[in-house]
Amino acid sequence: MTLRISSNFDSGAIEVLSVERPDDIRLRLRADQGVAGDGAFRQWFHFRLHGAAGQGVRMVFENAADAAYPDGWPDYRCVASYDRRHWFRISSTRYENGQLIVEHTPERNSVYYAYFEPYSHERHLDLLGRVEMS
């Protein structure tokens, strides 16, 4: 199955450099929209990987050293979810030589990865609906 990465959804953010092999996925943190140059803020990522069930993937964020807070990478653990409701930490996340490296073997063909558990607009609307009903 062909590997694909998408981020065209609420809070999606990543630049894909290469996704040809599961053991050599190359990514870049995308700068927040509306800020360019030296003031650009990079830290957040959120994307979906499709087609890697049962395969060991190695994702390298090549520009992690350029993040807004690179001192936050040591001891950091990426989060992942198969359903966008239940999130878990990827223990094999490490920061070395200015790169964030995440290694994981997805159990399913579709898995979401993020900097931390996203609070989507959809989830916000669910909360508003519950408040209105109470």
Chimera marker file (.cmm) of the C-alpha trace (Angstrom):
<marker_set name="trace">
<marker id="1" x="0.000" y="0.000" z="0.000" r="1" g="1" b="0" radius="0.5"/>
<marker id="2" x="1.260" y="3.483" z="-0.840" r="1" g="1" b="0" radius="0.5"/>
<marker id="3" x="2.155" y="5.708" z="2.105" r="1" g="1" b="0" radius="0.5"/>
<marker id="4" x="0.410" y="9.073" z="2.258" r="1" g="1" b="0" radius="0.5"/>
<marker id="5" x="0.534" y="11.979" z="4.656" r="1" g="1" b="0" radius="0.5"/>
<marker id="6" x="-2.248" y="14.543" z="4.811" r="1" g="1" b="0" radius="0.5"/>
<marker id="7" x="-2.819" y="17.629" z="6.926" r="1" g="1" b="0" radius="0.5"/>
<marker id="8" x="-5.738" y="19.234" z="5.098" r="1" g="1" b="0" radius="0.5"/>
<marker id="9" x="-8.055" y="19.220" z="8.123" r="1" g="1" b="0" radius="0.5"/>
<marker id="10" x="-8.787" y="21.291" z="11.226" r="1" g="1" b="0" radius="0.5"/>
<marker id="11" x="-5.430" y="22.087" z="12.935" r="1" g="1" b="0" radius="0.5"/>
<marker id="12" x="-3.445" y="20.055" z="10.393" r="1" g="1" b="0" radius="0.5"/>
<marker id="13" x="0.115" y="21.311" z="9.945" r="1" g="1" b="0" radius="0.5"/>
<marker id="14" x="3.230" y="19.684" z="8.468" r="1" g="1" b="0" radius="0.5"/>
<marker id="15" x="5.550" y="19.978" z="5.477" r="1" g="1" b="0" radius="0.5"/>
<marker id="16" x="6.297" y="16.645" z="3.815" r="1" g="1" b="0" radius="0.5"/>
<marker id="17" x="9.733" y="16.286" z="2.262" r="1" g="1" b="0" radius="0.5"/>
<marker id="18" x="9.686" y="12.543" z="1.575" r="1" g="1" b="0" radius="0.5"/>
<marker id="19" x="7.293" y="9.678" z="2.282" r="1" g="1" b="0" radius="0.5"/>
<marker id="20" x="8.634" y="7.039" z="-0.099" r="1" g="1" b="0" radius="0.5"/>
<marker id="21" x="9.752" y="4.526" z="2.540" r="1" g="1" b="0" radius="0.5"/>
<marker id="22" x="8.210" y="3.878" z="5.964" r="1" g="1" b="0" radius="0.5"/>
<marker id="23" x="11.634" y="3.796" z="7.630" r="1" g="1" b="0" radius="0.5"/>
<marker id="24" x="12.712" y="7.152" z="6.143" r="1" g="1" b="0" radius="0.5"/>
<marker id="25" x="9.858" y="9.676" z="6.316" r="1" g="1" b="0" radius="0.5"/>
<marker id="26" x="11.253" y="13.223" z="6.201" r="1" g="1" b="0" radius="0.5"/>
<marker id="27" x="9.196" y="16.127" z="7.535" r="1" g="1" b="0" radius="0.5"/>
<marker id="28" x="9.512" y="19.797" z="8.480" r="1" g="1" b="0" radius="0.5"/>
<marker id="29" x="7.609" y="21.781" z="11.076" r="1" g="1" b="0" radius="0.5"/>
<marker id="30" x="5.494" y="24.313" z="9.234" r="1" g="1" b="0" radius="0.5"/>
<marker id="31" x="5.619" y="27.954" z="10.266" r="1" g="1" b="0" radius="0.5"/>
<marker id="32" x="2.363" y="29.320" z="11.628" r="1" g="1" b="0" radius="0.5"/>
<marker id="33" x="0.389" y="31.167" z="8.981" r="1" g="1" b="0" radius="0.5"/>
<marker id="34" x="0.698" y="34.933" z="8.862" r="1" g="1" b="0" radius="0.5"/>
<marker id="35" x="4.216" y="35.137" z="10.299" r="1" g="1" b="0" radius="0.5"/>
<marker id="36" x="7.261" y="34.947" z="8.055" r="1" g="1" b="0" radius="0.5"/>
<marker id="37" x="10.992" y="35.394" z="8.371" r="1" g="1" b="0" radius="0.5"/>
<marker id="38" x="12.866" y="35.388" z="11.663" r="1" g="1" b="0" radius="0.5"/>
<marker id="39" x="9.639" y="35.896" z="13.628" r="1" g="1" b="0" radius="0.5"/>
<marker id="40" x="8.077" y="32.689" z="12.315" r="1" g="1" b="0" radius="0.5"/>
<marker id="41" x="6.717" y="30.386" z="15.018" r="1" g="1" b="0" radius="0.5"/>
<marker id="42" x="7.222" y="26.652" z="14.509" r="1" g="1" b="0" radius="0.5"/>
<marker id="43" x="6.320" y="24.025" z="17.069" r="1" g="1" b="0" radius="0.5"/>
<marker id="44" x="2.890" y="22.571" z="16.294" r="1" g="1" b="0" radius="0.5"/>
<marker id="45" x="2.390" y="19.596" z="14.023" r="1" g="1" b="0" radius="0.5"/>
<marker id="46" x="-0.661" y="17.461" z="13.324" r="1" g="1" b="0" radius="0.5"/>
<marker id="47" x="-1.023" y="15.081" z="10.401" r="1" g="1" b="0" radius="0.5"/>
<marker id="48" x="-2.439" y="11.756" z="9.277" r="1" g="1" b="0" radius="0.5"/>
<marker id="49" x="-0.286" y="8.891" z="8.032" r="1" g="1" b="0" radius="0.5"/>
<marker id="50" x="-2.092" y="6.362" z="5.861" r="1" g="1" b="0" radius="0.5"/>
<marker id="51" x="-0.904" y="2.980" z="4.610" r="1" g="1" b="0" radius="0.5"/>
<marker id="52" x="1.620" y="1.939" z="7.266" r="1" g="1" b="0" radius="0.5"/>
<marker id="53" x="-0.254" y="-0.675" z="9.331" r="1" g="1" b="0" radius="0.5"/>
<marker id="54" x="2.181" y="-3.202" z="10.779" r="1" g="1" b="0" radius="0.5"/>
<marker id="55" x="5.234" y="-1.411" z="9.376" r="1" g="1" b="0" radius="0.5"/>
<marker id="56" x="7.883" y="0.229" z="11.507" r="1" g="1" b="0" radius="0.5"/>
<marker id="57" x="7.903" y="3.906" z="10.579" r="1" g="1" b="0" radius="0.5"/>
<marker id="58" x="10.680" y="6.374" z="11.302" r="1" g="1" b="0" radius="0.5"/>
<marker id="59" x="9.686" y="10.016" z="10.949" r="1" g="1" b="0" radius="0.5"/>
<marker id="60" x="12.380" y="12.688" z="11.111" r="1" g="1" b="0" radius="0.5"/>
<marker id="61" x="11.415" y="16.324" z="11.679" r="1" g="1" b="0" radius="0.5"/>
<marker id="62" x="14.456" y="17.904" z="10.079" r="1" g="1" b="0" radius="0.5"/>
<marker id="63" x="14.002" y="21.451" z="11.358" r="1" g="1" b="0" radius="0.5"/>
<marker id="64" x="13.115" y="20.712" z="14.996" r="1" g="1" b="0" radius="0.5"/>
<marker id="65" x="16.076" y="22.835" z="16.130" r="1" g="1" b="0" radius="0.5"/>
<marker id="66" x="14.337" y="25.839" z="14.510" r="1" g="1" b="0" radius="0.5"/>
<marker id="67" x="11.202" y="25.374" z="16.628" r="1" g="1" b="0" radius="0.5"/>
<marker id="68" x="9.988" y="28.214" z="18.825" r="1" g="1" b="0" radius="0.5"/>
<marker id="69" x="11.073" y="26.276" z="21.916" r="1" g="1" b="0" radius="0.5"/>
<marker id="70" x="13.717" y="23.669" z="20.996" r="1" g="1" b="0" radius="0.5"/>
<marker id="71" x="14.578" y="23.165" z="24.683" r="1" g="1" b="0" radius="0.5"/>
<marker id="72" x="11.191" y="21.463" z="24.987" r="1" g="1" b="0" radius="0.5"/>
<marker id="73" x="12.173" y="18.527" z="22.751" r="1" g="1" b="0" radius="0.5"/>
<marker id="74" x="14.326" y="16.531" z="25.209" r="1" g="1" b="0" radius="0.5"/>
<marker id="75" x="12.025" y="14.108" z="27.066" r="1" g="1" b="0" radius="0.5"/>
<marker id="76" x="9.109" y="15.096" z="24.789" r="1" g="1" b="0" radius="0.5"/>
<marker id="77" x="6.854" y="12.290" z="23.490" r="1" g="1" b="0" radius="0.5"/>
<marker id="78" x="4.748" y="12.628" z="20.329" r="1" g="1" b="0" radius="0.5"/>
<marker id="79" x="1.042" y="11.770" z="20.639" r="1" g="1" b="0" radius="0.5"/>
<marker id="80" x="-0.896" y="9.513" z="18.276" r="1" g="1" b="0" radius="0.5"/>
<marker id="81" x="-4.478" y="8.381" z="17.743" r="1" g="1" b="0" radius="0.5"/>
<marker id="82" x="-6.403" y="6.037" z="15.486" r="1" g="1" b="0" radius="0.5"/>
<marker id="83" x="-9.780" y="7.697" z="16.089" r="1" g="1" b="0" radius="0.5"/>
<marker id="84" x="-8.881" y="11.300" z="17.109" r="1" g="1" b="0" radius="0.5"/>
<marker id="85" x="-10.579" y="10.752" z="20.482" r="1" g="1" b="0" radius="0.5"/>
<marker id="86" x="-8.180" y="8.458" z="22.315" r="1" g="1" b="0" radius="0.5"/>
<marker id="87" x="-4.569" y="9.653" z="22.252" r="1" g="1" b="0" radius="0.5"/>
<marker id="88" x="-1.430" y="7.920" z="23.451" r="1" g="1" b="0" radius="0.5"/>
<marker id="89" x="2.248" y="8.837" z="23.737" r="1" g="1" b="0" radius="0.5"/>
<marker id="90" x="4.900" y="7.381" z="21.438" r="1" g="1" b="0" radius="0.5"/>
<marker id="91" x="7.675" y="6.336" z="23.814" r="1" g="1" b="0" radius="0.5"/>
<marker id="92" x="10.243" y="6.010" z="21.033" r="1" g="1" b="0" radius="0.5"/>
<marker id="93" x="10.406" y="9.761" z="20.407" r="1" g="1" b="0" radius="0.5"/>
<marker id="94" x="13.800" y="11.387" z="20.744" r="1" g="1" b="0" radius="0.5"/>
<marker id="95" x="15.619" y="14.607" z="19.939" r="1" g="1" b="0" radius="0.5"/>
<marker id="96" x="19.133" y="14.325" z="18.575" r="1" g="1" b="0" radius="0.5"/>
<marker id="97" x="21.382" y="16.503" z="16.442" r="1" g="1" b="0" radius="0.5"/>
<marker id="98" x="18.649" y="19.110" z="16.015" r="1" g="1" b="0" radius="0.5"/>
<marker id="99" x="16.105" y="16.601" z="14.703" r="1" g="1" b="0" radius="0.5"/>
<marker id="100" x="12.995" y="15.167" z="16.319" r="1" g="1" b="0" radius="0.5"/>
<marker id="101" x="12.736" y="11.445" z="15.540" r="1" g="1" b="0" radius="0.5"/>
<marker id="102" x="9.552" y="9.432" z="16.063" r="1" g="1" b="0" radius="0.5"/>
<marker id="103" x="9.555" y="5.657" z="15.592" r="1" g="1" b="0" radius="0.5"/>
<marker id="104" x="6.293" y="3.747" z="15.736" r="1" g="1" b="0" radius="0.5"/>
<marker id="105" x="4.603" y="0.668" z="14.292" r="1" g="1" b="0" radius="0.5"/>
<marker id="106" x="0.967" y="1.634" z="13.634" r="1" g="1" b="0" radius="0.5"/>
<marker id="107" x="-1.627" y="-1.061" z="14.273" r="1" g="1" b="0" radius="0.5"/>
<marker id="108" x="-4.007" y="0.398" z="11.696" r="1" g="1" b="0" radius="0.5"/>
<marker id="109" x="-3.712" y="1.942" z="8.251" r="1" g="1" b="0" radius="0.5"/>
<marker id="110" x="-4.771" y="5.391" z="9.417" r="1" g="1" b="0" radius="0.5"/>
<marker id="111" x="-3.010" y="7.065" z="12.346" r="1" g="1" b="0" radius="0.5"/>
<marker id="112" x="-2.872" y="10.701" z="13.436" r="1" g="1" b="0" radius="0.5"/>
<marker id="113" x="0.226" y="12.241" z="15.004" r="1" g="1" b="0" radius="0.5"/>
<marker id="114" x="0.375" y="15.568" z="16.816" r="1" g="1" b="0" radius="0.5"/>
<marker id="115" x="2.516" y="17.737" z="19.058" r="1" g="1" b="0" radius="0.5"/>
<marker id="116" x="-0.125" y="17.289" z="21.760" r="1" g="1" b="0" radius="0.5"/>
<marker id="117" x="-3.783" y="16.221" z="21.784" r="1" g="1" b="0" radius="0.5"/>
<marker id="118" x="-5.600" y="18.653" z="19.467" r="1" g="1" b="0" radius="0.5"/>
<marker id="119" x="-8.698" y="20.480" z="20.568" r="1" g="1" b="0" radius="0.5"/>
<marker id="120" x="-10.507" y="20.708" z="17.253" r="1" g="1" b="0" radius="0.5"/>
<marker id="121" x="-13.289" y="23.045" z="16.233" r="1" g="1" b="0" radius="0.5"/>
<marker id="122" x="-15.524" y="19.979" z="15.971" r="1" g="1" b="0" radius="0.5"/>
<marker id="123" x="-14.794" y="19.103" z="19.600" r="1" g="1" b="0" radius="0.5"/>
<marker id="124" x="-15.486" y="22.707" z="20.592" r="1" g="1" b="0" radius="0.5"/>
<marker id="125" x="-18.896" y="22.542" z="18.881" r="1" g="1" b="0" radius="0.5"/>
<marker id="126" x="-19.638" y="19.297" z="20.751" r="1" g="1" b="0" radius="0.5"/>
<marker id="127" x="-18.909" y="21.091" z="24.028" r="1" g="1" b="0" radius="0.5"/>
<marker id="128" x="-21.176" y="23.992" z="23.112" r="1" g="1" b="0" radius="0.5"/>
<marker id="129" x="-23.957" y="21.540" z="22.263" r="1" g="1" b="0" radius="0.5"/>
<marker id="130" x="-23.639" y="19.838" z="25.662" r="1" g="1" b="0" radius="0.5"/>
<marker id="131" x="-23.685" y="23.213" z="27.432" r="1" g="1" b="0" radius="0.5"/>
<marker id="132" x="-26.825" y="24.267" z="25.571" r="1" g="1" b="0" radius="0.5"/>
<marker id="133" x="-28.550" y="21.026" z="26.583" r="1" g="1" b="0" radius="0.5"/>
<marker id="134" x="-27.746" y="21.402" z="30.293" r="1" g="1" b="0" radius="0.5"/>
<link id1="1" id2="2" r="1" g="1" b="0" radius="0.2"/>
<link id1="2" id2="3" r="1" g="1" b="0" radius="0.2"/>
<link id1="3" id2="4" r="1" g="1" b="0" radius="0.2"/>
<link id1="4" id2="5" r="1" g="1" b="0" radius="0.2"/>
<link id1="5" id2="6" r="1" g="1" b="0" radius="0.2"/>
<link id1="6" id2="7" r="1" g="1" b="0" radius="0.2"/>
<link id1="7" id2="8" r="1" g="1" b="0" radius="0.2"/>
<link id1="8" id2="9" r="1" g="1" b="0" radius="0.2"/>
<link id1="9" id2="10" r="1" g="1" b="0" radius="0.2"/>
<link id1="10" id2="11" r="1" g="1" b="0" radius="0.2"/>
<link id1="11" id2="12" r="1" g="1" b="0" radius="0.2"/>
<link id1="12" id2="13" r="1" g="1" b="0" radius="0.2"/>
<link id1="13" id2="14" r="1" g="1" b="0" radius="0.2"/>
<link id1="14" id2="15" r="1" g="1" b="0" radius="0.2"/>
<link id1="15" id2="16" r="1" g="1" b="0" radius="0.2"/>
<link id1="16" id2="17" r="1" g="1" b="0" radius="0.2"/>
<link id1="17" id2="18" r="1" g="1" b="0" radius="0.2"/>
<link id1="18" id2="19" r="1" g="1" b="0" radius="0.2"/>
<link id1="19" id2="20" r="1" g="1" b="0" radius="0.2"/>
<link id1="20" id2="21" r="1" g="1" b="0" radius="0.2"/>
<link id1="21" id2="22" r="1" g="1" b="0" radius="0.2"/>
<link id1="22" id2="23" r="1" g="1" b="0" radius="0.2"/>
<link id1="23" id2="24" r="1" g="1" b="0" radius="0.2"/>
<link id1="24" id2="25" r="1" g="1" b="0" radius="0.2"/>
<link id1="25" id2="26" r="1" g="1" b="0" radius="0.2"/>
<link id1="26" id2="27" r="1" g="1" b="0" radius="0.2"/>
<link id1="27" id2="28" r="1" g="1" b="0" radius="0.2"/>
<link id1="28" id2="29" r="1" g="1" b="0" radius="0.2"/>
<link id1="29" id2="30" r="1" g="1" b="0" radius="0.2"/>
<link id1="30" id2="31" r="1" g="1" b="0" radius="0.2"/>
<link id1="31" id2="32" r="1" g="1" b="0" radius="0.2"/>
<link id1="32" id2="33" r="1" g="1" b="0" radius="0.2"/>
<link id1="33" id2="34" r="1" g="1" b="0" radius="0.2"/>
<link id1="34" id2="35" r="1" g="1" b="0" radius="0.2"/>
<link id1="35" id2="36" r="1" g="1" b="0" radius="0.2"/>
<link id1="36" id2="37" r="1" g="1" b="0" radius="0.2"/>
<link id1="37" id2="38" r="1" g="1" b="0" radius="0.2"/>
<link id1="38" id2="39" r="1" g="1" b="0" radius="0.2"/>
<link id1="39" id2="40" r="1" g="1" b="0" radius="0.2"/>
<link id1="40" id2="41" r="1" g="1" b="0" radius="0.2"/>
<link id1="41" id2="42" r="1" g="1" b="0" radius="0.2"/>
<link id1="42" id2="43" r="1" g="1" b="0" radius="0.2"/>
<link id1="43" id2="44" r="1" g="1" b="0" radius="0.2"/>
<link id1="44" id2="45" r="1" g="1" b="0" radius="0.2"/>
<link id1="45" id2="46" r="1" g="1" b="0" radius="0.2"/>
<link id1="46" id2="47" r="1" g="1" b="0" radius="0.2"/>
<link id1="47" id2="48" r="1" g="1" b="0" radius="0.2"/>
<link id1="48" id2="49" r="1" g="1" b="0" radius="0.2"/>
<link id1="49" id2="50" r="1" g="1" b="0" radius="0.2"/>
<link id1="50" id2="51" r="1" g="1" b="0" radius="0.2"/>
<link id1="51" id2="52" r="1" g="1" b="0" radius="0.2"/>
<link id1="52" id2="53" r="1" g="1" b="0" radius="0.2"/>
<link id1="53" id2="54" r="1" g="1" b="0" radius="0.2"/>
<link id1="54" id2="55" r="1" g="1" b="0" radius="0.2"/>
<link id1="55" id2="56" r="1" g="1" b="0" radius="0.2"/>
<link id1="56" id2="57" r="1" g="1" b="0" radius="0.2"/>
<link id1="57" id2="58" r="1" g="1" b="0" radius="0.2"/>
<link id1="58" id2="59" r="1" g="1" b="0" radius="0.2"/>
<link id1="59" id2="60" r="1" g="1" b="0" radius="0.2"/>
<link id1="60" id2="61" r="1" g="1" b="0" radius="0.2"/>
<link id1="61" id2="62" r="1" g="1" b="0" radius="0.2"/>
<link id1="62" id2="63" r="1" g="1" b="0" radius="0.2"/>
<link id1="63" id2="64" r="1" g="1" b="0" radius="0.2"/>
<link id1="64" id2="65" r="1" g="1" b="0" radius="0.2"/>
<link id1="65" id2="66" r="1" g="1" b="0" radius="0.2"/>
<link id1="66" id2="67" r="1" g="1" b="0" radius="0.2"/>
<link id1="67" id2="68" r="1" g="1" b="0" radius="0.2"/>
<link id1="68" id2="69" r="1" g="1" b="0" radius="0.2"/>
<link id1="69" id2="70" r="1" g="1" b="0" radius="0.2"/>
<link id1="70" id2="71" r="1" g="1" b="0" radius="0.2"/>
<link id1="71" id2="72" r="1" g="1" b="0" radius="0.2"/>
<link id1="72" id2="73" r="1" g="1" b="0" radius="0.2"/>
<link id1="73" id2="74" r="1" g="1" b="0" radius="0.2"/>
<link id1="74" id2="75" r="1" g="1" b="0" radius="0.2"/>
<link id1="75" id2="76" r="1" g="1" b="0" radius="0.2"/>
<link id1="76" id2="77" r="1" g="1" b="0" radius="0.2"/>
<link id1="77" id2="78" r="1" g="1" b="0" radius="0.2"/>
<link id1="78" id2="79" r="1" g="1" b="0" radius="0.2"/>
<link id1="79" id2="80" r="1" g="1" b="0" radius="0.2"/>
<link id1="80" id2="81" r="1" g="1" b="0" radius="0.2"/>
<link id1="81" id2="82" r="1" g="1" b="0" radius="0.2"/>
<link id1="82" id2="83" r="1" g="1" b="0" radius="0.2"/>
<link id1="83" id2="84" r="1" g="1" b="0" radius="0.2"/>
<link id1="84" id2="85" r="1" g="1" b="0" radius="0.2"/>
<link id1="85" id2="86" r="1" g="1" b="0" radius="0.2"/>
<link id1="86" id2="87" r="1" g="1" b="0" radius="0.2"/>
<link id1="87" id2="88" r="1" g="1" b="0" radius="0.2"/>
<link id1="88" id2="89" r="1" g="1" b="0" radius="0.2"/>
<link id1="89" id2="90" r="1" g="1" b="0" radius="0.2"/>
<link id1="90" id2="91" r="1" g="1" b="0" radius="0.2"/>
<link id1="91" id2="92" r="1" g="1" b="0" radius="0.2"/>
<link id1="92" id2="93" r="1" g="1" b="0" radius="0.2"/>
<link id1="93" id2="94" r="1" g="1" b="0" radius="0.2"/>
<link id1="94" id2="95" r="1" g="1" b="0" radius="0.2"/>
<link id1="95" id2="96" r="1" g="1" b="0" radius="0.2"/>
<link id1="96" id2="97" r="1" g="1" b="0" radius="0.2"/>
<link id1="97" id2="98" r="1" g="1" b="0" radius="0.2"/>
<link id1="98" id2="99" r="1" g="1" b="0" radius="0.2"/>
<link id1="99" id2="100" r="1" g="1" b="0" radius="0.2"/>
<link id1="100" id2="101" r="1" g="1" b="0" radius="0.2"/>
<link id1="101" id2="102" r="1" g="1" b="0" radius="0.2"/>
<link id1="102" id2="103" r="1" g="1" b="0" radius="0.2"/>
<link id1="103" id2="104" r="1" g="1" b="0" radius="0.2"/>
<link id1="104" id2="105" r="1" g="1" b="0" radius="0.2"/>
<link id1="105" id2="106" r="1" g="1" b="0" radius="0.2"/>
<link id1="106" id2="107" r="1" g="1" b="0" radius="0.2"/>
<link id1="107" id2="108" r="1" g="1" b="0" radius="0.2"/>
<link id1="108" id2="109" r="1" g="1" b="0" radius="0.2"/>
<link id1="109" id2="110" r="1" g="1" b="0" radius="0.2"/>
<link id1="110" id2="111" r="1" g="1" b="0" radius="0.2"/>
<link id1="111" id2="112" r="1" g="1" b="0" radius="0.2"/>
<link id1="112" id2="113" r="1" g="1" b="0" radius="0.2"/>
<link id1="113" id2="114" r="1" g="1" b="0" radius="0.2"/>
<link id1="114" id2="115" r="1" g="1" b="0" radius="0.2"/>
<link id1="115" id2="116" r="1" g="1" b="0" radius="0.2"/>
<link id1="116" id2="117" r="1" g="1" b="0" radius="0.2"/>
<link id1="117" id2="118" r="1" g="1" b="0" radius="0.2"/>
<link id1="118" id2="119" r="1" g="1" b="0" radius="0.2"/>
<link id1="119" id2="120" r="1" g="1" b="0" radius="0.2"/>
<link id1="120" id2="121" r="1" g="1" b="0" radius="0.2"/>
<link id1="121" id2="122" r="1" g="1" b="0" radius="0.2"/>
<link id1="122" id2="123" r="1" g="1" b="0" radius="0.2"/>
<link id1="123" id2="124" r="1" g="1" b="0" radius="0.2"/>
<link id1="124" id2="125" r="1" g="1" b="0" radius="0.2"/>
<link id1="125" id2="126" r="1" g="1" b="0" radius="0.2"/>
<link id1="126" id2="127" r="1" g="1" b="0" radius="0.2"/>
<link id1="127" id2="128" r="1" g="1" b="0" radius="0.2"/>
<link id1="128" id2="129" r="1" g="1" b="0" radius="0.2"/>
<link id1="129" id2="130" r="1" g="1" b="0" radius="0.2"/>
<link id1="130" id2="131" r="1" g="1" b="0" radius="0.2"/>
<link id1="131" id2="132" r="1" g="1" b="0" radius="0.2"/>
<link id1="132" id2="133" r="1" g="1" b="0" radius="0.2"/>
<link id1="133" id2="134" r="1" g="1" b="0" radius="0.2"/>
</marker_set>
